[in-house]
């Protein structure tokens, strides 16, 4: 599982979405939000993380806490899920 920061339009909040191995991304962000008008997410690379969705970050923290039980960890800043 890879997580990427994305937004629907420039200047909006950054949401964490799951990026699949074929390059596509999940339709829903971790917080449950869907893009409303574009029907797709815009990948971002140069945005301040202060604009990140607090709900997405909370869900990612909960995932990070639950995954060590199965030997996995998540690095939200790099957007990658890695084996320990």
mmCIF file of the N, C-alpha and C atoms, coordinates in Angstrom:
data_MODEL
# 
_entry.id   MODEL 
# 
loop_
_atom_site.group_PDB 
_atom_site.id 
_atom_site.type_symbol 
_atom_site.label_atom_id 
_atom_site.label_alt_id 
_atom_site.label_comp_id 
_atom_site.label_asym_id 
_atom_site.label_entity_id 
_atom_site.label_seq_id 
_atom_site.pdbx_PDB_ins_code 
_atom_site.Cartn_x 
_atom_site.Cartn_y 
_atom_site.Cartn_z 
_atom_site.occupancy 
_atom_site.B_iso_or_equiv 
_atom_site.pdbx_formal_charge 
_atom_site.auth_seq_id 
_atom_site.auth_comp_id 
_atom_site.auth_asym_id 
_atom_site.auth_atom_id 
_atom_site.pdbx_PDB_model_num 
ATOM 1   N N  . UNK A 1 1  ? 0.849   -1.177 0.000   1.00 0.00 ? 1  UNK A N  1 
ATOM 2   C CA . UNK A 1 1  ? 0.000   0.000  0.000   1.00 0.00 ? 1  UNK A CA 1 
ATOM 3   C C  . UNK A 1 1  ? 0.895   1.240  0.000   1.00 0.00 ? 1  UNK A C  1 
ATOM 4   N N  . UNK A 1 2  ? 0.708   2.096  -0.960  1.00 0.00 ? 2  UNK A N  1 
ATOM 5   C CA . UNK A 1 2  ? 1.409   3.374  -1.013  1.00 0.00 ? 2  UNK A CA 1 
ATOM 6   C C  . UNK A 1 2  ? 0.403   4.492  -0.815  1.00 0.00 ? 2  UNK A C  1 
ATOM 7   N N  . UNK A 1 3  ? 0.774   5.478  -0.019  1.00 0.00 ? 3  UNK A N  1 
ATOM 8   C CA . UNK A 1 3  ? -0.084  6.640  0.196   1.00 0.00 ? 3  UNK A CA 1 
ATOM 9   C C  . UNK A 1 3  ? 0.549   7.856  -0.455  1.00 0.00 ? 3  UNK A C  1 
ATOM 10  N N  . UNK A 1 4  ? -0.272  8.655  -1.086  1.00 0.00 ? 4  UNK A N  1 
ATOM 11  C CA . UNK A 1 4  ? 0.196   9.876  -1.737  1.00 0.00 ? 4  UNK A CA 1 
ATOM 12  C C  . UNK A 1 4  ? -0.673  11.045 -1.302  1.00 0.00 ? 4  UNK A C  1 
ATOM 13  N N  . UNK A 1 5  ? -0.075  12.221 -1.232  1.00 0.00 ? 5  UNK A N  1 
ATOM 14  C CA . UNK A 1 5  ? -0.848  13.443 -0.988  1.00 0.00 ? 5  UNK A CA 1 
ATOM 15  C C  . UNK A 1 5  ? -1.445  13.887 -2.319  1.00 0.00 ? 5  UNK A C  1 
ATOM 16  N N  . UNK A 1 6  ? -2.722  14.250 -2.294  1.00 0.00 ? 6  UNK A N  1 
ATOM 17  C CA . UNK A 1 6  ? -3.406  14.687 -3.508  1.00 0.00 ? 6  UNK A CA 1 
ATOM 18  C C  . UNK A 1 6  ? -4.462  15.721 -3.139  1.00 0.00 ? 6  UNK A C  1 
ATOM 19  N N  . UNK A 1 7  ? -4.922  16.453 -4.149  1.00 0.00 ? 7  UNK A N  1 
ATOM 20  C CA . UNK A 1 7  ? -5.990  17.425 -3.961  1.00 0.00 ? 7  UNK A CA 1 
ATOM 21  C C  . UNK A 1 7  ? -6.801  17.488 -5.242  1.00 0.00 ? 7  UNK A C  1 
ATOM 22  N N  . UNK A 1 8  ? -8.029  17.994 -5.133  1.00 0.00 ? 8  UNK A N  1 
ATOM 23  C CA . UNK A 1 8  ? -8.877  18.083 -6.328  1.00 0.00 ? 8  UNK A CA 1 
ATOM 24  C C  . UNK A 1 8  ? -8.454  19.271 -7.193  1.00 0.00 ? 8  UNK A C  1 
ATOM 25  N N  . UNK A 1 9  ? -8.259  20.415 -6.582  1.00 0.00 ? 9  UNK A N  1 
ATOM 26  C CA . UNK A 1 9  ? -7.814  21.618 -7.277  1.00 0.00 ? 9  UNK A CA 1 
ATOM 27  C C  . UNK A 1 9  ? -6.674  22.251 -6.499  1.00 0.00 ? 9  UNK A C  1 
ATOM 28  N N  . UNK A 1 10 ? -5.854  23.040 -7.148  1.00 0.00 ? 10 UNK A N  1 
ATOM 29  C CA . UNK A 1 10 ? -4.779  23.739 -6.476  1.00 0.00 ? 10 UNK A CA 1 
ATOM 30  C C  . UNK A 1 10 ? -5.304  24.652 -5.382  1.00 0.00 ? 10 UNK A C  1 
ATOM 31  N N  . UNK A 1 11 ? -4.567  24.754 -4.280  1.00 0.00 ? 11 UNK A N  1 
ATOM 32  C CA . UNK A 1 11 ? -4.952  25.619 -3.183  1.00 0.00 ? 11 UNK A CA 1 
ATOM 33  C C  . UNK A 1 11 ? -5.879  24.968 -2.176  1.00 0.00 ? 11 UNK A C  1 
ATOM 34  N N  . UNK A 1 12 ? -6.336  23.752 -2.441  1.00 0.00 ? 12 UNK A N  1 
ATOM 35  C CA . UNK A 1 12 ? -7.214  23.070 -1.492  1.00 0.00 ? 12 UNK A CA 1 
ATOM 36  C C  . UNK A 1 12 ? -6.392  22.221 -0.528  1.00 0.00 ? 12 UNK A C  1 
ATOM 37  N N  . UNK A 1 13 ? -7.082  21.623 0.446   1.00 0.00 ? 13 UNK A N  1 
ATOM 38  C CA . UNK A 1 13 ? -6.418  20.749 1.409   1.00 0.00 ? 13 UNK A CA 1 
ATOM 39  C C  . UNK A 1 13 ? -5.797  19.551 0.708   1.00 0.00 ? 13 UNK A C  1 
ATOM 40  N N  . UNK A 1 14 ? -4.706  19.056 1.304   1.00 0.00 ? 14 UNK A N  1 
ATOM 41  C CA . UNK A 1 14 ? -4.071  17.836 0.822   1.00 0.00 ? 14 UNK A CA 1 
ATOM 42  C C  . UNK A 1 14 ? -4.724  16.645 1.511   1.00 0.00 ? 14 UNK A C  1 
ATOM 43  N N  . UNK A 1 15 ? -5.068  15.651 0.749   1.00 0.00 ? 15 UNK A N  1 
ATOM 44  C CA . UNK A 1 15 ? -5.663  14.427 1.283   1.00 0.00 ? 15 UNK A CA 1 
ATOM 45  C C  . UNK A 1 15 ? -4.735  13.265 0.988   1.00 0.00 ? 15 UNK A C  1 
ATOM 46  N N  . UNK A 1 16 ? -4.756  12.267 1.845   1.00 0.00 ? 16 UNK A N  1 
ATOM 47  C CA . UNK A 1 16 ? -3.983  11.051 1.616   1.00 0.00 ? 16 UNK A CA 1 
ATOM 48  C C  . UNK A 1 16 ? -4.846  10.055 0.862   1.00 0.00 ? 16 UNK A C  1 
ATOM 49  N N  . UNK A 1 17 ? -4.354  9.607  -0.306  1.00 0.00 ? 17 UNK A N  1 
ATOM 50  C CA . UNK A 1 17 ? -5.057  8.603  -1.100  1.00 0.00 ? 17 UNK A CA 1 
ATOM 51  C C  . UNK A 1 17 ? -4.118  7.436  -1.351  1.00 0.00 ? 17 UNK A C  1 
ATOM 52  N N  . UNK A 1 18 ? -4.685  6.262  -1.529  1.00 0.00 ? 18 UNK A N  1 
ATOM 53  C CA . UNK A 1 18 ? -3.887  5.071  -1.792  1.00 0.00 ? 18 UNK A CA 1 
ATOM 54  C C  . UNK A 1 18 ? -3.525  5.028  -3.266  1.00 0.00 ? 18 UNK A C  1 
ATOM 55  N N  . UNK A 1 19 ? -2.238  4.876  -3.568  1.00 0.00 ? 19 UNK A N  1 
ATOM 56  C CA . UNK A 1 19 ? -1.763  4.745  -4.944  1.00 0.00 ? 19 UNK A CA 1 
ATOM 57  C C  . UNK A 1 19 ? -1.537  3.266  -5.238  1.00 0.00 ? 19 UNK A C  1 
ATOM 58  N N  . UNK A 1 20 ? -2.110  2.779  -6.328  1.00 0.00 ? 20 UNK A N  1 
ATOM 59  C CA . UNK A 1 20 ? -1.995  1.381  -6.707  1.00 0.00 ? 20 UNK A CA 1 
ATOM 60  C C  . UNK A 1 20 ? -0.729  1.162  -7.537  1.00 0.00 ? 20 UNK A C  1 
ATOM 61  N N  . UNK A 1 21 ? -0.328  -0.080 -7.689  1.00 0.00 ? 21 UNK A N  1 
ATOM 62  C CA . UNK A 1 21 ? 0.910   -0.397 -8.413  1.00 0.00 ? 21 UNK A CA 1 
ATOM 63  C C  . UNK A 1 21 ? 0.832   -0.051 -9.892  1.00 0.00 ? 21 UNK A C  1 
ATOM 64  N N  . UNK A 1 22 ? -0.363  0.016  -10.460 1.00 0.00 ? 22 UNK A N  1 
ATOM 65  C CA . UNK A 1 22 ? -0.496  0.356  -11.885 1.00 0.00 ? 22 UNK A CA 1 
ATOM 66  C C  . UNK A 1 22 ? -0.476  1.867  -12.130 1.00 0.00 ? 22 UNK A C  1 
ATOM 67  N N  . UNK A 1 23 ? -0.285  2.662  -11.062 1.00 0.00 ? 23 UNK A N  1 
ATOM 68  C CA . UNK A 1 23 ? -0.202  4.111  -11.202 1.00 0.00 ? 23 UNK A CA 1 
ATOM 69  C C  . UNK A 1 23 ? -1.508  4.836  -10.919 1.00 0.00 ? 23 UNK A C  1 
ATOM 70  N N  . UNK A 1 24 ? -2.617  4.116  -10.850 1.00 0.00 ? 24 UNK A N  1 
ATOM 71  C CA . UNK A 1 24 ? -3.898  4.751  -10.537 1.00 0.00 ? 24 UNK A CA 1 
ATOM 72  C C  . UNK A 1 24 ? -3.985  4.991  -9.030  1.00 0.00 ? 24 UNK A C  1 
ATOM 73  N N  . UNK A 1 25 ? -4.934  5.812  -8.639  1.00 0.00 ? 25 UNK A N  1 
ATOM 74  C CA . UNK A 1 25 ? -5.128  6.098  -7.219  1.00 0.00 ? 25 UNK A CA 1 
ATOM 75  C C  . UNK A 1 25 ? -6.557  5.767  -6.824  1.00 0.00 ? 25 UNK A C  1 
ATOM 76  N N  . UNK A 1 26 ? -6.745  5.547  -5.528  1.00 0.00 ? 26 UNK A N  1 
ATOM 77  C CA . UNK A 1 26 ? -8.061  5.252  -4.983  1.00 0.00 ? 26 UNK A CA 1 
ATOM 78  C C  . UNK A 1 26 ? -8.993  6.442  -5.200  1.00 0.00 ? 26 UNK A C  1 
ATOM 79  N N  . UNK A 1 27 ? -10.275 6.143  -5.354  1.00 0.00 ? 27 UNK A N  1 
ATOM 80  C CA . UNK A 1 27 ? -11.254 7.202  -5.575  1.00 0.00 ? 27 UNK A CA 1 
ATOM 81  C C  . UNK A 1 27 ? -11.545 7.979  -4.300  1.00 0.00 ? 27 UNK A C  1 
ATOM 82  N N  . UNK A 1 28 ? -11.389 7.343  -3.142  1.00 0.00 ? 28 UNK A N  1 
ATOM 83  C CA . UNK A 1 28 ? -11.649 7.993  -1.854  1.00 0.00 ? 28 UNK A CA 1 
ATOM 84  C C  . UNK A 1 28 ? -10.351 8.229  -1.109  1.00 0.00 ? 28 UNK A C  1 
ATOM 85  N N  . UNK A 1 29 ? -10.306 9.360  -0.414  1.00 0.00 ? 29 UNK A N  1 
ATOM 86  C CA . UNK A 1 29 ? -9.181  9.643  0.472   1.00 0.00 ? 29 UNK A CA 1 
ATOM 87  C C  . UNK A 1 29 ? -9.366  8.837  1.758   1.00 0.00 ? 29 UNK A C  1 
ATOM 88  N N  . UNK A 1 30 ? -8.349  8.794  2.589   1.00 0.00 ? 30 UNK A N  1 
ATOM 89  C CA . UNK A 1 30 ? -8.450  8.061  3.853   1.00 0.00 ? 30 UNK A CA 1 
ATOM 90  C C  . UNK A 1 30 ? -9.574  8.593  4.734   1.00 0.00 ? 30 UNK A C  1 
ATOM 91  N N  . UNK A 1 31 ? -9.855  9.884  4.644   1.00 0.00 ? 31 UNK A N  1 
ATOM 92  C CA . UNK A 1 31 ? -10.918 10.478 5.461   1.00 0.00 ? 31 UNK A CA 1 
ATOM 93  C C  . UNK A 1 31 ? -12.307 10.191 4.898   1.00 0.00 ? 31 UNK A C  1 
ATOM 94  N N  . UNK A 1 32 ? -12.392 9.589  3.715   1.00 0.00 ? 32 UNK A N  1 
ATOM 95  C CA . UNK A 1 32 ? -13.672 9.268  3.103   1.00 0.00 ? 32 UNK A CA 1 
ATOM 96  C C  . UNK A 1 32 ? -14.122 10.250 2.041   1.00 0.00 ? 32 UNK A C  1 
ATOM 97  N N  . UNK A 1 33 ? -13.390 11.352 1.872   1.00 0.00 ? 33 UNK A N  1 
ATOM 98  C CA . UNK A 1 33 ? -13.773 12.372 0.890   1.00 0.00 ? 33 UNK A CA 1 
ATOM 99  C C  . UNK A 1 33 ? -13.525 11.888 -0.527  1.00 0.00 ? 33 UNK A C  1 
ATOM 100 N N  . UNK A 1 34 ? -14.422 12.258 -1.437  1.00 0.00 ? 34 UNK A N  1 
ATOM 101 C CA . UNK A 1 34 ? -14.267 11.959 -2.860  1.00 0.00 ? 34 UNK A CA 1 
ATOM 102 C C  . UNK A 1 34 ? -14.132 13.279 -3.605  1.00 0.00 ? 34 UNK A C  1 
ATOM 103 N N  . UNK A 1 35 ? -13.410 13.293 -4.727  1.00 0.00 ? 35 UNK A N  1 
ATOM 104 C CA . UNK A 1 35 ? -13.385 14.520 -5.533  1.00 0.00 ? 35 UNK A CA 1 
ATOM 105 C C  . UNK A 1 35 ? -14.782 14.768 -6.111  1.00 0.00 ? 35 UNK A C  1 
ATOM 106 N N  . UNK A 1 36 ? -15.254 15.999 -5.996  1.00 0.00 ? 36 UNK A N  1 
ATOM 107 C CA . UNK A 1 36 ? -16.635 16.295 -6.361  1.00 0.00 ? 36 UNK A CA 1 
ATOM 108 C C  . UNK A 1 36 ? -16.817 16.666 -7.833  1.00 0.00 ? 36 UNK A C  1 
ATOM 109 N N  . UNK A 1 37 ? -16.010 17.555 -8.349  1.00 0.00 ? 37 UNK A N  1 
ATOM 110 C CA . UNK A 1 37 ? -16.222 18.046 -9.705  1.00 0.00 ? 37 UNK A CA 1 
ATOM 111 C C  . UNK A 1 37 ? -15.339 17.357 -10.742 1.00 0.00 ? 37 UNK A C  1 
ATOM 112 N N  . UNK A 1 38 ? -14.080 17.166 -10.428 1.00 0.00 ? 38 UNK A N  1 
ATOM 113 C CA . UNK A 1 38 ? -13.150 16.586 -11.391 1.00 0.00 ? 38 UNK A CA 1 
ATOM 114 C C  . UNK A 1 38 ? -13.268 15.072 -11.508 1.00 0.00 ? 38 UNK A C  1 
ATOM 115 N N  . UNK A 1 39 ? -13.760 14.427 -10.480 1.00 0.00 ? 39 UNK A N  1 
ATOM 116 C CA . UNK A 1 39 ? -13.857 12.976 -10.405 1.00 0.00 ? 39 UNK A CA 1 
ATOM 117 C C  . UNK A 1 39 ? -12.486 12.295 -10.437 1.00 0.00 ? 39 UNK A C  1 
ATOM 118 N N  . UNK A 1 40 ? -11.450 13.042 -10.122 1.00 0.00 ? 40 UNK A N  1 
ATOM 119 C CA . UNK A 1 40 ? -10.105 12.474 -10.020 1.00 0.00 ? 40 UNK A CA 1 
ATOM 120 C C  . UNK A 1 40 ? -9.279  13.356 -9.103  1.00 0.00 ? 40 UNK A C  1 
ATOM 121 N N  . UNK A 1 41 ? -8.193  12.821 -8.607  1.00 0.00 ? 41 UNK A N  1 
ATOM 122 C CA . UNK A 1 41 ? -7.308  13.567 -7.725  1.00 0.00 ? 41 UNK A CA 1 
ATOM 123 C C  . UNK A 1 41 ? -6.140  14.130 -8.506  1.00 0.00 ? 41 UNK A C  1 
ATOM 124 N N  . UNK A 1 42 ? -5.639  15.246 -8.061  1.00 0.00 ? 42 UNK A N  1 
ATOM 125 C CA . UNK A 1 42 ? -4.470  15.897 -8.641  1.00 0.00 ? 42 UNK A CA 1 
ATOM 126 C C  . UNK A 1 42 ? -3.302  15.606 -7.699  1.00 0.00 ? 42 UNK A C  1 
ATOM 127 N N  . UNK A 1 43 ? -2.272  14.922 -8.207  1.00 0.00 ? 43 UNK A N  1 
ATOM 128 C CA . UNK A 1 43 ? -1.113  14.611 -7.381  1.00 0.00 ? 43 UNK A CA 1 
ATOM 129 C C  . UNK A 1 43 ? -0.310  15.879 -7.131  1.00 0.00 ? 43 UNK A C  1 
ATOM 130 N N  . UNK A 1 44 ? 0.273   15.996 -5.969  1.00 0.00 ? 44 UNK A N  1 
ATOM 131 C CA . UNK A 1 44 ? 1.010   17.202 -5.605  1.00 0.00 ? 44 UNK A CA 1 
ATOM 132 C C  . UNK A 1 44 ? 2.422   16.846 -5.163  1.00 0.00 ? 44 UNK A C  1 
ATOM 133 N N  . UNK A 1 45 ? 3.351   17.772 -5.404  1.00 0.00 ? 45 UNK A N  1 
ATOM 134 C CA . UNK A 1 45 ? 4.715   17.555 -4.929  1.00 0.00 ? 45 UNK A CA 1 
ATOM 135 C C  . UNK A 1 45 ? 5.253   18.757 -4.170  1.00 0.00 ? 45 UNK A C  1 
ATOM 136 N N  . UNK A 1 46 ? 4.800   19.954 -4.492  1.00 0.00 ? 46 UNK A N  1 
ATOM 137 C CA . UNK A 1 46 ? 5.335   21.159 -3.858  1.00 0.00 ? 46 UNK A CA 1 
ATOM 138 C C  . UNK A 1 46 ? 4.252   21.943 -3.138  1.00 0.00 ? 46 UNK A C  1 
ATOM 139 N N  . UNK A 1 47 ? 3.671   21.343 -2.118  1.00 0.00 ? 47 UNK A N  1 
ATOM 140 C CA . UNK A 1 47 ? 2.641   22.006 -1.322  1.00 0.00 ? 47 UNK A CA 1 
ATOM 141 C C  . UNK A 1 47 ? 3.033   21.933 0.141   1.00 0.00 ? 47 UNK A C  1 
ATOM 142 N N  . UNK A 1 48 ? 2.740   22.980 0.906   1.00 0.00 ? 48 UNK A N  1 
ATOM 143 C CA . UNK A 1 48 ? 3.035   22.917 2.342   1.00 0.00 ? 48 UNK A CA 1 
ATOM 144 C C  . UNK A 1 48 ? 2.141   21.888 3.026   1.00 0.00 ? 48 UNK A C  1 
ATOM 145 N N  . UNK A 1 49 ? 2.737   21.046 3.869   1.00 0.00 ? 49 UNK A N  1 
ATOM 146 C CA . UNK A 1 49 ? 1.973   20.004 4.537   1.00 0.00 ? 49 UNK A CA 1 
ATOM 147 C C  . UNK A 1 49 ? 1.075   20.557 5.634   1.00 0.00 ? 49 UNK A C  1 
ATOM 148 N N  . UNK A 1 50 ? 1.162   21.857 5.900   1.00 0.00 ? 50 UNK A N  1 
ATOM 149 C CA . UNK A 1 50 ? 0.241   22.492 6.829   1.00 0.00 ? 50 UNK A CA 1 
ATOM 150 C C  . UNK A 1 50 ? -1.176  22.501 6.294   1.00 0.00 ? 50 UNK A C  1 
ATOM 151 N N  . UNK A 1 51 ? -1.343  22.248 4.995   1.00 0.00 ? 51 UNK A N  1 
ATOM 152 C CA . UNK A 1 51 ? -2.660  22.197 4.379   1.00 0.00 ? 51 UNK A CA 1 
ATOM 153 C C  . UNK A 1 51 ? -3.213  20.781 4.337   1.00 0.00 ? 51 UNK A C  1 
ATOM 154 N N  . UNK A 1 52 ? -2.563  19.848 5.031   1.00 0.00 ? 52 UNK A N  1 
ATOM 155 C CA . UNK A 1 52 ? -3.013  18.461 5.014   1.00 0.00 ? 52 UNK A CA 1 
ATOM 156 C C  . UNK A 1 52 ? -4.301  18.299 5.811   1.00 0.00 ? 52 UNK A C  1 
ATOM 157 N N  . UNK A 1 53 ? -5.160  17.424 5.338   1.00 0.00 ? 53 UNK A N  1 
ATOM 158 C CA . UNK A 1 53 ? -6.430  17.126 5.996   1.00 0.00 ? 53 UNK A CA 1 
ATOM 159 C C  . UNK A 1 53 ? -6.158  16.441 7.340   1.00 0.00 ? 53 UNK A C  1 
ATOM 160 N N  . UNK A 1 54 ? -6.701  17.008 8.394   1.00 0.00 ? 54 UNK A N  1 
ATOM 161 C CA . UNK A 1 54 ? -6.482  16.464 9.738   1.00 0.00 ? 54 UNK A CA 1 
ATOM 162 C C  . UNK A 1 54 ? -7.109  15.083 9.909   1.00 0.00 ? 54 UNK A C  1 
ATOM 163 N N  . UNK A 1 55 ? -8.245  14.838 9.248   1.00 0.00 ? 55 UNK A N  1 
ATOM 164 C CA . UNK A 1 55 ? -8.887  13.530 9.340   1.00 0.00 ? 55 UNK A CA 1 
ATOM 165 C C  . UNK A 1 55 ? -8.028  12.459 8.663   1.00 0.00 ? 55 UNK A C  1 
ATOM 166 N N  . UNK A 1 56 ? -7.457  12.775 7.500   1.00 0.00 ? 56 UNK A N  1 
ATOM 167 C CA . UNK A 1 56 ? -6.573  11.824 6.810   1.00 0.00 ? 56 UNK A CA 1 
ATOM 168 C C  . UNK A 1 56 ? -5.363  11.498 7.674   1.00 0.00 ? 56 UNK A C  1 
ATOM 169 N N  . UNK A 1 57 ? -4.783  12.522 8.307   1.00 0.00 ? 57 UNK A N  1 
ATOM 170 C CA . UNK A 1 57 ? -3.612  12.297 9.149   1.00 0.00 ? 57 UNK A CA 1 
ATOM 171 C C  . UNK A 1 57 ? -3.955  11.439 10.359  1.00 0.00 ? 57 UNK A C  1 
ATOM 172 N N  . UNK A 1 58 ? -5.156  11.635 10.920  1.00 0.00 ? 58 UNK A N  1 
ATOM 173 C CA . UNK A 1 58 ? -5.582  10.841 12.078  1.00 0.00 ? 58 UNK A CA 1 
ATOM 174 C C  . UNK A 1 58 ? -5.757  9.373  11.681  1.00 0.00 ? 58 UNK A C  1 
ATOM 175 N N  . UNK A 1 59 ? -6.377  9.124  10.522  1.00 0.00 ? 59 UNK A N  1 
ATOM 176 C CA . UNK A 1 59 ? -6.556  7.749  10.053  1.00 0.00 ? 59 UNK A CA 1 
ATOM 177 C C  . UNK A 1 59 ? -5.193  7.107  9.786   1.00 0.00 ? 59 UNK A C  1 
ATOM 178 N N  . UNK A 1 60 ? -4.264  7.864  9.180   1.00 0.00 ? 60 UNK A N  1 
ATOM 179 C CA . UNK A 1 60 ? -2.925  7.339  8.914   1.00 0.00 ? 60 UNK A CA 1 
ATOM 180 C C  . UNK A 1 60 ? -2.209  7.006  10.223  1.00 0.00 ? 60 UNK A C  1 
ATOM 181 N N  . UNK A 1 61 ? -2.373  7.838  11.251  1.00 0.00 ? 61 UNK A N  1 
ATOM 182 C CA . UNK A 1 61 ? -1.779  7.548  12.562  1.00 0.00 ? 61 UNK A CA 1 
ATOM 183 C C  . UNK A 1 61 ? -2.362  6.271  13.157  1.00 0.00 ? 61 UNK A C  1 
ATOM 184 N N  . UNK A 1 62 ? -3.671  6.089  13.015  1.00 0.00 ? 62 UNK A N  1 
ATOM 185 C CA . UNK A 1 62 ? -4.312  4.870  13.517  1.00 0.00 ? 62 UNK A CA 1 
ATOM 186 C C  . UNK A 1 62 ? -3.803  3.643  12.765  1.00 0.00 ? 62 UNK A C  1 
ATOM 187 N N  . UNK A 1 63 ? -3.611  3.770  11.449  1.00 0.00 ? 63 UNK A N  1 
ATOM 188 C CA . UNK A 1 63 ? -3.052  2.673  10.660  1.00 0.00 ? 63 UNK A CA 1 
ATOM 189 C C  . UNK A 1 63 ? -1.629  2.358  11.121  1.00 0.00 ? 63 UNK A C  1 
ATOM 190 N N  . UNK A 1 64 ? -0.863  3.405  11.350  1.00 0.00 ? 64 UNK A N  1 
ATOM 191 C CA . UNK A 1 64 ? 0.528   3.224  11.769  1.00 0.00 ? 64 UNK A CA 1 
ATOM 192 C C  . UNK A 1 64 ? 0.591   2.471  13.092  1.00 0.00 ? 64 UNK A C  1 
ATOM 193 N N  . UNK A 1 65 ? -0.337  2.762  14.000  1.00 0.00 ? 65 UNK A N  1 
ATOM 194 C CA . UNK A 1 65 ? -0.367  2.098  15.306  1.00 0.00 ? 65 UNK A CA 1 
ATOM 195 C C  . UNK A 1 65 ? -0.821  0.647  15.202  1.00 0.00 ? 65 UNK A C  1 
ATOM 196 N N  . UNK A 1 66 ? -1.723  0.337  14.286  1.00 0.00 ? 66 UNK A N  1 
ATOM 197 C CA . UNK A 1 66 ? -2.255  -1.020 14.185  1.00 0.00 ? 66 UNK A CA 1 
ATOM 198 C C  . UNK A 1 66 ? -1.392  -1.937 13.328  1.00 0.00 ? 66 UNK A C  1 
ATOM 199 N N  . UNK A 1 67 ? -0.617  -1.389 12.406  1.00 0.00 ? 67 UNK A N  1 
ATOM 200 C CA . UNK A 1 67 ? 0.153   -2.222 11.495  1.00 0.00 ? 67 UNK A CA 1 
ATOM 201 C C  . UNK A 1 67 ? 1.349   -2.940 12.115  1.00 0.00 ? 67 UNK A C  1 
ATOM 202 N N  . UNK A 1 68 ? 2.030   -2.424 13.137  1.00 0.00 ? 68 UNK A N  1 
ATOM 203 C CA . UNK A 1 68 ? 3.159   -3.182 13.698  1.00 0.00 ? 68 UNK A CA 1 
ATOM 204 C C  . UNK A 1 68 ? 2.759   -4.563 14.214  1.00 0.00 ? 68 UNK A C  1 
ATOM 205 N N  . UNK A 1 69 ? 1.495   -4.750 14.544  1.00 0.00 ? 69 UNK A N  1 
ATOM 206 C CA . UNK A 1 69 ? 1.044   -6.057 15.019  1.00 0.00 ? 69 UNK A CA 1 
ATOM 207 C C  . UNK A 1 69 ? 1.198   -7.128 13.942  1.00 0.00 ? 69 UNK A C  1 
ATOM 208 N N  . UNK A 1 70 ? 1.189   -6.720 12.674  1.00 0.00 ? 70 UNK A N  1 
ATOM 209 C CA . UNK A 1 70 ? 1.369   -7.675 11.579  1.00 0.00 ? 70 UNK A CA 1 
ATOM 210 C C  . UNK A 1 70 ? 2.720   -7.498 10.898  1.00 0.00 ? 70 UNK A C  1 
ATOM 211 N N  . UNK A 1 71 ? 3.617   -6.735 11.516  1.00 0.00 ? 71 UNK A N  1 
ATOM 212 C CA . UNK A 1 71 ? 4.963   -6.575 10.970  1.00 0.00 ? 71 UNK A CA 1 
ATOM 213 C C  . UNK A 1 71 ? 5.088   -5.538 9.871   1.00 0.00 ? 71 UNK A C  1 
ATOM 214 N N  . UNK A 1 72 ? 4.175   -4.577 9.810   1.00 0.00 ? 72 UNK A N  1 
ATOM 215 C CA . UNK A 1 72 ? 4.230   -3.534 8.788   1.00 0.00 ? 72 UNK A CA 1 
ATOM 216 C C  . UNK A 1 72 ? 4.304   -2.175 9.459   1.00 0.00 ? 72 UNK A C  1 
ATOM 217 N N  . UNK A 1 73 ? 4.861   -1.207 8.757   1.00 0.00 ? 73 UNK A N  1 
ATOM 218 C CA . UNK A 1 73 ? 4.857   0.160  9.250   1.00 0.00 ? 73 UNK A CA 1 
ATOM 219 C C  . UNK A 1 73 ? 4.562   1.085  8.079   1.00 0.00 ? 73 UNK A C  1 
ATOM 220 N N  . UNK A 1 74 ? 4.116   2.280  8.398   1.00 0.00 ? 74 UNK A N  1 
ATOM 221 C CA . UNK A 1 74 ? 3.770   3.228  7.341   1.00 0.00 ? 74 UNK A CA 1 
ATOM 222 C C  . UNK A 1 74 ? 4.527   4.524  7.561   1.00 0.00 ? 74 UNK A C  1 
ATOM 223 N N  . UNK A 1 75 ? 5.089   5.060  6.478   1.00 0.00 ? 75 UNK A N  1 
ATOM 224 C CA . UNK A 1 75 ? 5.776   6.334  6.521   1.00 0.00 ? 75 UNK A CA 1 
ATOM 225 C C  . UNK A 1 75 ? 4.939   7.315  5.713   1.00 0.00 ? 75 UNK A C  1 
ATOM 226 N N  . UNK A 1 76 ? 4.142   8.127  6.385   1.00 0.00 ? 76 UNK A N  1 
ATOM 227 C CA . UNK A 1 76 ? 3.206   9.018  5.699   1.00 0.00 ? 76 UNK A CA 1 
ATOM 228 C C  . UNK A 1 76 ? 3.930   10.083 4.900   1.00 0.00 ? 76 UNK A C  1 
ATOM 229 N N  . UNK A 1 77 ? 5.046   10.577 5.387   1.00 0.00 ? 77 UNK A N  1 
ATOM 230 C CA . UNK A 1 77 ? 5.734   11.637 4.668   1.00 0.00 ? 77 UNK A CA 1 
ATOM 231 C C  . UNK A 1 77 ? 6.290   11.129 3.343   1.00 0.00 ? 77 UNK A C  1 
ATOM 232 N N  . UNK A 1 78 ? 6.786   9.907  3.319   1.00 0.00 ? 78 UNK A N  1 
ATOM 233 C CA . UNK A 1 78 ? 7.293   9.336  2.069   1.00 0.00 ? 78 UNK A CA 1 
ATOM 234 C C  . UNK A 1 78 ? 6.158   8.699  1.286   1.00 0.00 ? 78 UNK A C  1 
ATOM 235 N N  . UNK A 1 79 ? 5.037   8.430  1.948   1.00 0.00 ? 79 UNK A N  1 
ATOM 236 C CA . UNK A 1 79 ? 3.901   7.842  1.267   1.00 0.00 ? 79 UNK A CA 1 
ATOM 237 C C  . UNK A 1 79 ? 4.082   6.367  0.962   1.00 0.00 ? 79 UNK A C  1 
ATOM 238 N N  . UNK A 1 80 ? 4.843   5.657  1.766   1.00 0.00 ? 80 UNK A N  1 
ATOM 239 C CA . UNK A 1 80 ? 5.098   4.261  1.472   1.00 0.00 ? 80 UNK A CA 1 
ATOM 240 C C  . UNK A 1 80 ? 4.790   3.372  2.670   1.00 0.00 ? 80 UNK A C  1 
ATOM 241 N N  . UNK A 1 81 ? 4.400   2.166  2.383   1.00 0.00 ? 81 UNK A N  1 
ATOM 242 C CA . UNK A 1 81 ? 4.199   1.146  3.399   1.00 0.00 ? 81 UNK A CA 1 
ATOM 243 C C  . UNK A 1 81 ? 5.382   0.208  3.298   1.00 0.00 ? 81 UNK A C  1 
ATOM 244 N N  . UNK A 1 82 ? 6.059   -0.046 4.402   1.00 0.00 ? 82 UNK A N  1 
ATOM 245 C CA . UNK A 1 82 ? 7.279   -0.843 4.346   1.00 0.00 ? 82 UNK A CA 1 
ATOM 246 C C  . UNK A 1 82 ? 7.250   -1.957 5.386   1.00 0.00 ? 82 UNK A C  1 
ATOM 247 N N  . UNK A 1 83 ? 7.879   -3.059 5.061   1.00 0.00 ? 83 UNK A N  1 
ATOM 248 C CA . UNK A 1 83 ? 8.030   -4.164 6.018   1.00 0.00 ? 83 UNK A CA 1 
ATOM 249 C C  . UNK A 1 83 ? 9.116   -3.828 6.998   1.00 0.00 ? 83 UNK A C  1 
ATOM 250 N N  . UNK A 1 84 ? 8.903   -4.164 8.257   1.00 0.00 ? 84 UNK A N  1 
ATOM 251 C CA . UNK A 1 84 ? 9.926   -3.937 9.293   1.00 0.00 ? 84 UNK A CA 1 
ATOM 252 C C  . UNK A 1 84 ? 10.860  -5.108 9.328   1.00 0.00 ? 84 UNK A C  1 
# 
